[in-house]
């Protein structure tokens, strides 16, 4: 049975060449989750919409269902987030990490849940002008993990519920850990770093920016990354690249 074409908002997550003139486009759509589509002929100079199917572009796309890949038949740009990102390497690497993480996290959401798409567009818009790209990324990741149901505990002990603040953190127990519950290998952290993570997780940006100390930002990023990759059970390659900046 032939299925009808459909239209959705979509962010380009990544692309790779296919055949002589086509390109595979991995999209995070607003209502259909991750969609892998083929854009036929877009590598030819006369392509109608090849330039729109690039990273950091929010499109309204028309897709025709196929056996293995959807066919992208139309793409109209809604917003371009590359300005301010692609020419600033720290922002660029943080934005790429957000895209890759969103692709992994999308597998945990229902296809018709628009939350992740909306949250990612807001993050890319904020990333365009921020002086603290890792904080913007960590805010995105912490809120996305909360939406997925495995936010780290940042005050009470994740194991026994003993009120904090605490000075140990381990993803295996769910975040902050008291002296009694901390497992071997726990990270020793300043309570100010966990407080910064809490502010980012709740979008309290003025207060977070007041605490934008480089050591705290770095500590918060390490803990956020560790918690994410523990629960995804796989590395996010872009995070490793970002750490080399």
Backbone bond lengths (Angstrom), bond angles and torsions (degrees), N, CA, C in turn:
res aa  C-N    CA-C-N  psi(-1)  N-CA   C-N-CA  omega(-1)  CA-C   N-CA-C  phi
1 X - - - 1.462 - - 1.526 109.91 -
2 X 1.303 117.21 131.02 1.466 121.74 178.89 1.527 109.09 -76.09
3 X 1.310 115.63 135.36 1.461 120.64 177.59 1.517 109.61 -100.07
4 X 1.319 115.36 150.45 1.459 119.99 -177.74 1.526 111.12 -79.06
5 X 1.319 115.23 153.35 1.460 120.53 174.16 1.526 108.98 -68.33
6 X 1.316 115.57 160.40 1.462 120.24 179.33 1.522 109.52 -143.10
7 X 1.320 115.07 162.34 1.464 120.65 -177.83 1.526 109.13 -123.39
8 X 1.341 115.85 142.23 1.457 120.43 -179.26 1.525 108.88 -156.82
9 X 1.308 115.21 159.65 1.472 120.70 169.41 1.519 108.15 -76.87
10 X 1.318 116.48 145.64 1.461 119.05 -176.05 1.520 111.16 -153.52
11 X 1.320 115.21 136.50 1.464 122.54 170.92 1.521 108.65 -101.23
12 X 1.315 116.12 134.83 1.464 120.60 176.76 1.528 108.35 -75.48
13 X 1.324 115.75 121.61 1.464 121.18 178.95 1.520 110.88 -90.48
14 X 1.329 116.50 -47.90 1.468 120.87 177.12 1.522 108.56 -162.72
15 X 1.326 115.66 165.47 1.465 121.19 -179.04 1.521 109.31 -140.64
16 X 1.329 115.78 156.43 1.471 119.68 169.65 1.519 108.68 -154.95
17 X 1.320 114.40 150.57 1.457 121.04 -174.37 1.525 110.97 -69.28
18 X 1.333 114.12 149.27 1.457 120.82 -177.86 1.528 107.76 -143.99
19 X 1.326 116.29 121.25 1.449 119.69 -178.33 1.519 111.58 67.35
20 X 1.318 116.41 -154.86 1.462 121.44 -175.88 1.523 113.26 -84.87
21 X 1.324 117.79 -31.07 1.461 119.40 -173.61 1.519 113.89 -136.97
22 X 1.328 117.27 -4.78 1.465 120.42 -175.66 1.525 110.89 -94.40
23 X 1.323 114.59 171.01 1.464 120.11 177.57 1.530 108.33 -145.92
24 X 1.338 115.63 135.86 1.459 121.03 173.29 1.529 107.82 -85.43
25 X 1.310 116.07 130.04 1.460 122.26 -179.48 1.524 108.83 -118.20
26 X 1.320 116.39 122.91 1.460 120.85 174.56 1.522 107.58 -95.39
27 X 1.323 116.19 120.92 1.458 122.47 -173.89 1.524 110.73 -116.79
28 X 1.325 115.78 140.97 1.462 120.73 163.60 1.522 105.96 -98.47
29 X 1.311 116.07 110.34 1.457 120.19 -178.43 1.525 109.91 -94.28
30 X 1.311 115.13 162.95 1.466 119.32 -177.04 1.526 111.86 -76.80
31 X 1.327 117.38 -33.40 1.461 120.00 -174.05 1.522 114.54 -124.13
32 X 1.343 118.31 0.22 1.460 120.62 -177.78 1.524 112.50 -128.95
33 X 1.326 117.56 17.04 1.455 120.38 178.13 1.517 112.36 64.69
34 X 1.337 116.32 -147.42 1.456 121.66 178.36 1.528 109.09 -79.38
35 X 1.323 115.59 127.88 1.466 122.34 178.66 1.526 108.07 -124.97
36 X 1.310 115.77 132.23 1.466 121.37 175.20 1.515 107.79 -106.66
37 X 1.316 114.93 118.40 1.454 119.65 -175.94 1.515 111.83 -128.01
38 X 1.304 115.36 161.91 1.456 120.68 175.73 1.524 108.25 -111.18
39 X 1.320 115.73 131.18 1.467 122.14 174.10 1.516 106.80 -104.69
40 X 1.308 116.04 106.76 1.463 120.93 -171.75 1.529 111.33 -79.96
41 X 1.319 114.77 130.09 1.458 121.22 175.18 1.507 115.46 76.16
42 X 1.348 119.00 9.47 1.465 119.54 -173.94 1.520 113.27 -71.72
43 X 1.316 118.34 -15.38 1.460 120.15 179.90 1.533 111.83 -86.35
44 X 1.309 116.17 -1.78 1.461 119.63 173.62 1.520 109.28 -82.10
45 X 1.308 116.79 149.08 1.468 121.68 -175.30 1.525 112.29 -63.10
46 X 1.320 118.03 -24.90 1.456 121.15 -177.88 1.533 112.84 -96.14
47 X 1.319 117.16 15.43 1.460 120.33 179.38 1.521 110.51 -60.20
48 X 1.345 115.76 139.45 1.463 120.82 -177.69 1.523 112.88 -74.78
49 X 1.337 117.65 -30.53 1.463 117.62 -174.14 1.527 113.91 -141.08
50 X 1.325 117.19 19.83 1.455 119.63 -179.02 1.519 113.66 -58.52
51 X 1.333 117.56 -39.44 1.466 120.52 -177.57 1.519 112.54 -69.32
52 X 1.329 117.21 -18.21 1.469 120.01 -179.22 1.523 112.17 -83.06
53 X 1.327 116.14 -21.66 1.460 120.28 -176.12 1.519 109.78 -94.12
54 X 1.329 114.86 64.20 1.456 123.05 -179.59 1.526 108.88 -128.20
55 X 1.333 115.90 160.91 1.461 120.31 177.14 1.521 110.97 -57.96
56 X 1.317 115.02 147.76 1.468 125.10 178.97 1.522 112.73 71.50
57 X 1.340 117.49 18.61 1.460 121.11 176.10 1.528 108.43 -112.17
58 X 1.317 115.95 129.37 1.462 123.80 174.37 1.523 107.05 -98.12
59 X 1.325 116.19 117.51 1.459 121.77 -176.85 1.519 111.58 -119.17
60 X 1.300 114.80 155.76 1.456 121.55 162.88 1.525 105.61 -99.23
61 X 1.331 115.96 113.23 1.463 119.95 -171.49 1.526 110.95 -115.33
62 X 1.320 114.38 151.91 1.457 121.84 170.61 1.520 107.67 -110.72
63 X 1.325 115.67 128.43 1.458 120.93 -176.54 1.524 110.07 -125.53
64 X 1.324 114.15 142.82 1.464 120.52 177.19 1.524 107.43 -113.58
65 X 1.335 118.36 120.95 1.466 121.15 -175.75 1.528 112.12 -62.35
66 X 1.337 114.70 139.02 1.458 121.06 175.49 1.512 110.52 -128.05
67 X 1.308 116.55 -177.88 1.465 120.57 -177.58 1.527 111.17 -67.64
68 X 1.322 117.60 -47.97 1.462 121.71 -178.53 1.528 112.55 -115.69
69 X 1.321 116.31 -32.19 1.461 121.81 -178.43 1.518 109.37 -131.82
70 X 1.347 115.16 144.85 1.450 118.49 170.16 1.539 107.79 -76.44
71 X 1.306 117.47 157.42 1.458 121.85 172.74 1.522 108.69 -105.44
72 X 1.326 115.88 124.37 1.465 120.56 178.94 1.526 107.61 -86.90
73 X 1.314 116.43 113.20 1.459 120.41 -175.44 1.521 113.00 -102.08
74 X 1.331 117.11 -15.40 1.466 120.13 -178.78 1.516 109.00 -157.44
75 X 1.336 117.31 145.16 1.455 122.30 176.97 1.522 109.17 -147.96
76 X 1.321 115.99 121.61 1.460 122.26 178.20 1.525 108.74 -118.84
77 X 1.327 116.34 124.42 1.460 120.57 -176.11 1.511 111.50 -69.09
78 X 1.343 115.04 128.74 1.468 122.42 174.42 1.523 109.77 -97.43
79 X 1.335 116.22 -42.81 1.469 120.89 -179.90 1.520 108.99 -155.08
80 X 1.338 115.23 146.56 1.459 121.72 176.71 1.522 107.86 -118.78
81 X 1.344 115.67 116.16 1.464 120.80 -176.37 1.528 112.93 -99.04
82 X 1.316 117.04 0.97 1.457 118.99 -177.51 1.510 114.20 -67.78
83 X 1.335 116.98 -29.85 1.463 120.21 179.22 1.525 110.02 -61.25
84 X 1.332 116.06 125.19 1.454 120.65 -177.37 1.509 113.56 89.80
85 X 1.340 116.90 -13.31 1.465 120.99 -179.61 1.519 111.47 -107.07
86 X 1.317 117.12 -51.40 1.462 119.52 -170.10 1.528 113.30 -69.07
87 X 1.333 118.23 -20.73 1.469 120.73 -179.98 1.526 112.86 -97.92
88 X 1.332 117.56 0.00 1.466 121.99 179.39 1.524 107.65 -120.87
89 X 1.335 116.97 104.64 1.458 120.43 -169.78 1.529 114.05 -57.80
90 X 1.344 121.20 -43.42 1.469 118.99 177.80 1.533 112.43 -60.81
91 X 1.331 116.84 -39.51 1.471 118.90 177.22 1.527 110.32 -68.21
92 X 1.321 115.57 -40.22 1.464 120.01 -178.08 1.533 111.00 -61.83
93 X 1.322 117.84 -47.63 1.463 120.12 -178.33 1.529 110.92 -66.85
94 X 1.342 117.17 -37.78 1.464 119.88 177.85 1.530 110.55 -66.39
95 X 1.327 117.09 -40.59 1.465 120.72 178.98 1.526 110.61 -66.07
96 X 1.328 117.65 -39.79 1.467 120.45 176.74 1.532 110.98 -62.93
97 X 1.331 116.44 -38.25 1.464 120.01 177.33 1.522 110.93 -64.94
98 X 1.333 117.02 -35.96 1.467 120.22 176.95 1.527 110.41 -65.04
99 X 1.341 117.32 -42.84 1.464 120.76 179.32 1.525 111.21 -62.89
100 X 1.332 116.62 -48.14 1.463 119.77 -177.90 1.528 110.88 -64.90
101 X 1.327 116.95 -41.53 1.467 120.38 178.86 1.522 110.91 -63.89
102 X 1.332 116.62 -38.83 1.465 120.17 178.98 1.522 110.73 -62.39
103 X 1.326 116.69 -38.54 1.466 119.45 178.68 1.524 110.47 -62.10
104 X 1.335 117.05 -42.71 1.459 120.22 -180.00 1.532 110.80 -68.53
105 X 1.330 116.34 -41.60 1.458 120.61 -177.58 1.523 112.24 -70.83
106 X 1.323 117.04 -27.44 1.463 120.49 -178.10 1.520 111.48 -61.71
107 X 1.315 116.38 -28.02 1.468 119.82 179.67 1.521 111.20 -65.59
108 X 1.350 117.32 -18.36 1.457 121.19 -178.84 1.516 112.54 -93.20
109 X 1.323 117.76 -12.16 1.467 122.89 -178.92 1.523 110.25 -95.86
110 X 1.327 115.30 158.58 1.449 119.21 169.51 1.521 109.69 -71.24
111 X 1.318 116.59 146.23 1.458 120.27 -175.82 1.523 112.40 -59.70
112 X 1.336 116.39 -29.60 1.466 118.73 -175.34 1.521 113.24 -93.39
113 X 1.341 117.29 9.71 1.460 121.54 -179.90 1.528 109.09 -88.95
114 X 1.345 118.61 113.82 1.467 120.42 -175.94 1.521 113.81 -82.23
115 X 1.334 118.13 -2.35 1.469 120.83 -170.93 1.519 112.32 -58.21
116 X 1.325 118.01 -49.40 1.459 120.65 -174.93 1.519 110.92 -63.58
117 X 1.323 117.40 -42.28 1.465 120.87 177.80 1.525 110.18 -59.99
118 X 1.328 117.91 -49.04 1.458 121.07 -178.43 1.526 111.28 -62.95
119 X 1.321 116.14 -40.70 1.465 120.60 -179.09 1.528 110.92 -66.46
120 X 1.339 116.68 -37.08 1.458 119.89 179.83 1.530 111.33 -69.80
121 X 1.324 118.03 -39.69 1.468 119.13 177.96 1.524 110.55 -64.15
122 X 1.326 117.52 -39.64 1.468 120.75 176.90 1.529 110.92 -62.92
123 X 1.322 116.25 -39.29 1.462 121.06 179.94 1.524 111.06 -65.94
124 X 1.327 117.67 -44.78 1.461 120.56 179.21 1.521 111.51 -64.07
125 X 1.331 117.10 -37.39 1.464 120.28 177.08 1.521 110.56 -63.64
126 X 1.319 117.48 -42.04 1.466 121.22 178.71 1.530 110.59 -68.71
127 X 1.329 116.65 -34.88 1.461 121.30 -177.91 1.527 111.46 -64.65
128 X 1.317 118.13 -26.13 1.464 121.23 -175.75 1.528 112.55 -61.57
129 X 1.326 117.62 -28.68 1.464 119.58 -172.63 1.521 113.87 -123.33
130 X 1.318 118.27 -3.27 1.453 119.98 -172.54 1.525 112.90 -71.48
131 X 1.313 115.08 148.82 1.461 121.21 170.46 1.526 110.78 -92.82
132 X 1.338 116.70 -3.56 1.468 121.67 -175.91 1.535 109.89 -132.09
133 X 1.333 117.24 71.44 1.469 119.63 -175.00 1.517 114.07 -60.68
134 X 1.343 117.47 -34.77 1.471 117.74 -179.24 1.521 111.06 -68.35
135 X 1.327 118.10 -31.61 1.455 120.59 176.49 1.525 110.95 -68.18
136 X 1.321 116.67 -39.88 1.470 120.17 177.59 1.528 109.47 -63.99
137 X 1.325 117.13 -43.23 1.460 121.10 177.72 1.521 110.91 -61.89
138 X 1.335 117.04 -47.04 1.462 119.93 -177.60 1.525 111.56 -64.39
139 X 1.320 117.47 -36.01 1.458 120.34 175.64 1.527 110.13 -60.97
140 X 1.326 116.29 -44.92 1.461 120.98 177.02 1.527 111.28 -59.30
141 X 1.328 116.56 -47.75 1.459 120.38 -176.03 1.528 111.68 -66.74
142 X 1.323 117.04 -43.20 1.466 120.25 -179.02 1.526 111.35 -63.47
143 X 1.323 116.59 -41.54 1.460 119.40 179.20 1.523 111.08 -71.79
144 X 1.325 117.26 -35.36 1.464 120.00 177.68 1.525 110.62 -67.60
145 X 1.330 117.33 -38.64 1.458 119.81 176.95 1.522 110.97 -66.00
146 X 1.322 117.13 -37.90 1.460 120.15 176.27 1.522 110.53 -62.90
147 X 1.323 116.78 -40.89 1.463 120.90 178.93 1.528 110.71 -64.30
148 X 1.328 116.41 -34.33 1.465 121.07 179.32 1.529 112.37 -77.58
149 X 1.340 116.95 -14.04 1.462 120.20 176.18 1.506 115.24 100.02
150 X 1.338 117.85 11.20 1.458 119.29 178.43 1.530 112.01 -136.17
151 X 1.333 114.07 51.45 1.468 120.12 173.19 1.523 109.68 -67.24
152 X 1.326 118.06 142.91 1.461 119.33 176.42 1.517 111.60 -72.06
153 X 1.316 116.42 143.47 1.464 120.30 170.06 1.524 107.40 -73.61
154 X 1.329 116.35 130.75 1.472 120.39 -173.75 1.527 113.03 -117.26
155 X 1.330 117.22 -1.14 1.473 119.83 177.98 1.528 109.81 -133.82
156 X 1.314 117.90 -69.57 1.468 120.61 177.65 1.522 110.02 -68.44
157 X 1.322 116.04 153.58 1.463 120.60 175.78 1.524 108.76 -62.60
158 X 1.311 116.55 127.83 1.457 121.18 -178.15 1.524 112.27 -67.54
159 X 1.343 117.14 -20.49 1.461 120.95 -176.31 1.523 112.01 -90.48
160 X 1.329 117.43 -50.37 1.468 120.55 -173.20 1.524 113.58 -113.45
161 X 1.360 116.68 -9.68 1.453 120.21 179.73 1.511 114.60 81.69
162 X 1.323 117.99 5.59 1.462 120.83 178.96 1.529 109.59 -59.09
163 X 1.340 118.68 127.58 1.471 120.44 -176.67 1.527 112.24 -59.26
164 X 1.334 115.54 142.78 1.457 122.07 179.03 1.506 111.42 -92.10
165 X 1.315 116.18 -163.10 1.473 125.23 9.26 1.523 113.11 -78.12
166 X 1.344 114.59 152.57 1.454 121.96 178.08 1.526 109.05 -117.54
167 X 1.329 115.09 170.76 1.464 119.96 -173.64 1.527 112.70 -125.01
168 X 1.321 115.81 20.88 1.466 120.26 176.90 1.520 108.22 -133.77
169 X 1.344 115.14 151.12 1.467 121.03 -178.39 1.513 108.57 -146.11
170 X 1.341 115.59 133.39 1.461 120.02 175.14 1.526 108.17 -151.34
171 X 1.345 117.43 127.44 1.474 119.94 -179.50 1.521 113.45 -59.64
172 X 1.338 117.00 -29.13 1.466 120.04 -176.10 1.524 112.42 -62.82
173 X 1.321 117.69 -30.94 1.465 120.49 178.70 1.517 112.04 -97.90
174 X 1.334 116.34 -5.18 1.460 119.29 177.14 1.508 115.40 103.01
175 X 1.339 117.91 14.96 1.462 119.49 176.00 1.515 112.17 126.85
176 X 1.329 116.23 -129.25 1.462 121.63 -177.68 1.526 110.58 -62.70
177 X 1.344 115.02 144.62 1.462 119.86 -178.62 1.522 109.93 -139.08
178 X 1.316 115.15 140.56 1.463 120.05 178.17 1.528 109.63 -78.12
179 X 1.326 116.16 176.22 1.461 121.37 -177.81 1.516 110.95 -60.86
180 X 1.327 117.26 -37.91 1.466 121.56 -177.86 1.522 112.34 -71.40
181 X 1.345 116.71 -39.07 1.467 121.14 -170.93 1.527 114.05 -94.72
182 X 1.323 118.31 -12.67 1.461 118.96 -174.20 1.516 110.62 -62.23
183 X 1.352 117.21 126.83 1.467 119.88 179.45 1.528 110.80 -82.72
184 X 1.324 117.73 164.63 1.468 120.23 174.36 1.525 110.25 -57.80
185 X 1.321 115.57 142.21 1.455 120.22 179.68 1.508 114.13 87.25
186 X 1.335 117.75 4.22 1.462 120.20 178.33 1.522 110.20 -64.21
187 X 1.333 115.62 145.04 1.459 120.63 175.38 1.522 109.21 -79.01
188 X 1.308 116.13 136.21 1.468 121.79 174.28 1.518 107.19 -86.71
189 X 1.325 117.63 120.86 1.458 120.59 -173.84 1.519 110.78 -131.98
190 X 1.325 114.33 150.57 1.463 120.26 173.32 1.520 108.78 -76.53
191 X 1.325 116.83 141.31 1.461 119.59 -179.64 1.524 111.34 -61.46
192 X 1.354 117.46 -24.38 1.464 120.05 178.49 1.539 111.13 -65.98
193 X 1.343 117.01 -32.23 1.464 120.06 178.00 1.526 110.79 -67.39
194 X 1.341 116.75 -41.69 1.457 120.26 177.26 1.531 110.56 -66.69
195 X 1.333 116.49 -34.87 1.464 119.73 176.89 1.524 110.43 -64.78
196 X 1.332 117.41 -42.52 1.463 120.60 177.42 1.527 110.27 -60.23
197 X 1.317 117.74 -42.43 1.459 120.45 177.61 1.519 111.37 -60.98
198 X 1.336 116.82 -39.70 1.475 120.54 179.03 1.525 109.94 -63.36
199 X 1.319 117.14 -42.30 1.463 120.41 178.66 1.520 111.14 -62.62
200 X 1.330 117.24 -42.55 1.463 121.00 178.74 1.529 111.11 -66.82
201 X 1.312 116.70 -37.17 1.456 120.60 -179.58 1.520 112.22 -66.58
202 X 1.335 116.08 -22.46 1.463 120.38 -178.29 1.534 112.37 -113.31
203 X 1.339 116.57 13.70 1.476 122.87 176.21 1.521 113.21 57.66
204 X 1.320 117.04 35.06 1.465 120.92 174.86 1.534 108.07 -87.40
205 X 1.335 115.56 73.46 1.453 120.24 -169.99 1.528 114.62 -66.74
206 X 1.326 121.52 -43.47 1.472 118.77 179.07 1.526 112.55 -57.64
207 X 1.328 116.71 -44.84 1.459 120.00 179.48 1.523 111.06 -67.55
208 X 1.342 117.19 -37.71 1.468 120.40 178.86 1.525 110.99 -64.36
209 X 1.312 116.60 -42.55 1.464 120.37 -179.41 1.520 111.21 -67.07
210 X 1.320 117.26 -29.89 1.466 120.30 175.73 1.520 111.57 -65.98
211 X 1.330 116.70 -20.23 1.467 121.86 -177.90 1.529 111.17 -110.30
212 X 1.325 116.11 24.64 1.462 120.89 -175.07 1.523 111.75 -79.02
213 X 1.322 115.56 58.96 1.464 121.91 174.53 1.525 108.69 -82.96
214 X 1.337 118.89 133.29 1.470 120.33 -176.15 1.523 114.36 -54.25
215 X 1.330 117.98 -39.96 1.465 119.97 -179.21 1.527 111.28 -67.74
216 X 1.325 117.31 -39.49 1.458 120.62 178.59 1.523 110.84 -68.47
217 X 1.333 116.61 -41.04 1.466 120.56 178.33 1.520 110.16 -60.49
218 X 1.326 116.64 -44.30 1.464 120.86 -179.61 1.524 111.13 -65.27
219 X 1.329 116.98 -42.04 1.462 120.73 179.59 1.532 110.54 -64.38
220 X 1.328 116.63 -44.60 1.463 120.62 179.99 1.525 110.66 -62.30
221 X 1.322 116.88 -39.09 1.462 120.36 -179.88 1.524 111.04 -66.73
222 X 1.322 117.67 -42.77 1.464 120.58 179.57 1.531 110.95 -60.51
223 X 1.327 117.02 -42.98 1.460 120.70 -178.61 1.527 111.13 -69.25
224 X 1.329 116.69 -41.75 1.467 120.40 178.99 1.517 110.61 -62.35
225 X 1.329 116.07 -45.45 1.471 120.88 179.11 1.523 110.72 -61.70
226 X 1.327 117.31 -43.95 1.461 120.83 -178.80 1.524 111.29 -62.89
227 X 1.334 116.75 -41.78 1.458 120.16 -179.34 1.528 110.67 -66.87
228 X 1.328 116.73 -42.33 1.463 120.70 179.01 1.521 111.04 -60.32
229 X 1.324 117.38 -51.63 1.459 120.74 -173.36 1.529 111.24 -71.03
230 X 1.325 117.78 -27.93 1.461 120.32 175.50 1.531 109.65 -63.04
231 X 1.314 116.88 -44.90 1.458 120.29 -175.79 1.526 112.35 -80.54
232 X 1.313 117.86 -29.56 1.463 119.40 174.44 1.517 111.98 -74.73
233 X 1.333 116.25 -21.53 1.459 123.68 -178.08 1.525 112.31 60.64
234 X 1.322 115.76 29.99 1.460 121.52 176.00 1.519 108.75 -162.39
235 X 1.301 115.95 155.20 1.457 120.42 -179.04 1.522 110.75 -79.70
236 X 1.314 115.44 145.81 1.462 122.13 171.15 1.527 106.05 -98.41
237 X 1.329 116.31 107.40 1.460 121.52 -171.55 1.519 112.41 -56.64
238 X 1.318 117.32 -40.12 1.467 120.99 -177.55 1.516 112.36 -63.22
239 X 1.341 117.69 -28.39 1.464 120.04 177.34 1.524 110.69 -67.29
240 X 1.324 117.03 -37.41 1.456 120.56 177.39 1.521 110.69 -66.07
241 X 1.328 117.21 -40.16 1.460 120.74 176.97 1.513 110.19 -64.12
242 X 1.314 116.39 -42.58 1.453 120.77 -179.82 1.520 112.21 -59.58
243 X 1.318 116.43 -36.55 1.470 120.56 -178.77 1.512 113.27 -70.21
244 X 1.347 117.22 -11.10 1.455 120.67 178.41 1.524 112.17 -88.71
245 X 1.353 116.57 -6.92 1.473 120.47 -177.34 1.514 109.73 -68.40
